[in-house]
C-alpha cells in the first residue's frame, strides 16, 4: 500500500478503487452552499448525489473528509449553514 495522498476535487468520481491503494487519503470538498443554493451556484451540482457520495466515502476508514466552503457574494449570508 502506498503512503499518504491529498486531493482537492470539485467533482466526486468513482475513485474508491484508486484510493484503496493508499494508506491515508485526505479528501477536501469545496462546497458553495447546501441544497438548491449549492445547485444554483454550481450548475452541475446534484445535492442529493453529493450527499450520497459523501456518506459512501465517510464509511471508508482510511479516508478523511474535510470541507472548504467557497465564499462569494452569492452565499456569504449562508456560510453558517455549512458549518
C-alpha positions in Angstrom: 0.0 0.0 0.0 1.3 3.5 -0.9 1.5 6.3 1.7 -0.5 9.5 2.0 -2.3 11.3 -0.8 -4.0 14.7 -0.5 -6.7 15.5 -3.1 -8.8 18.6 -3.8 -11.7 17.8 -6.1 -14.7 19.8 -7.4 -16.5 16.7 -8.6 -16.6 13.2 -7.0 -15.9 10.4 -9.4 -15.8 6.7 -8.7 -12.2 6.9 -7.3 -12.8 4.5 -4.3 -10.8 1.7 -6.1 -7.9 4.1 -6.7 -8.0 5.3 -3.1 -7.8 1.7 -1.8 -4.1 1.7 -2.8 -3.3 4.4 -0.3 -3.0 4.0 3.4 -4.3 7.5 4.1 -6.4 9.7 1.8 -7.4 13.3 2.6 -10.4 14.5 0.6 -11.1 18.2 0.6 -14.6 19.0 -0.5 -15.3 22.5 -1.8 -19.0 23.5 -1.2 -20.7 26.8 -2.1 -24.0 26.1 -0.4 -26.5 23.4 0.6 -29.4 22.1 -1.5 -30.9 24.5 -4.0 -28.4 27.3 -3.3 -25.4 25.0 -4.0 -27.1 23.7 -7.2 -27.7 27.3 -8.3 -24.1 28.4 -7.7 -22.6 25.3 -9.3 -24.9 24.4 -12.1 -23.7 20.8 -12.5 -24.0 20.0 -8.7 -26.7 17.5 -7.7 -27.0 17.9 -4.0 -28.6 14.5 -3.3 -25.9 12.7 -5.3 -23.2 14.7 -3.4 -24.7 13.7 0.0 -24.9 10.0 -1.1 -21.2 10.1 -2.3 -20.1 11.8 1.0 -21.8 9.1 3.1 -20.2 6.4 1.0 -16.7 8.0 1.4 -17.2 8.7 5.1 -17.7 4.9 5.7 -14.2 4.2 4.4 -11.9 4.1 7.4 -8.7 5.5 5.8 -10.4 8.5 4.1 -10.5 11.8 5.9 -13.2 14.2 4.8 -12.5 18.0 5.1 -14.7 20.8 3.9 -13.6 24.1 2.4 -16.5 26.5 1.8 -16.1 28.8 -1.2 -17.3 32.2 -0.1 -18.8 34.6 -2.6 -21.4 37.3 -2.7 -24.0 34.7 -3.6 -23.5 32.7 -0.4 -21.9 34.9 2.2 -25.0 35.0 4.4 -25.4 31.2 4.2 -21.9 30.2 5.3 -23.1 29.4 8.9 -25.4 26.7 7.4 -22.2 24.9 6.1 -20.5 24.8 9.5 
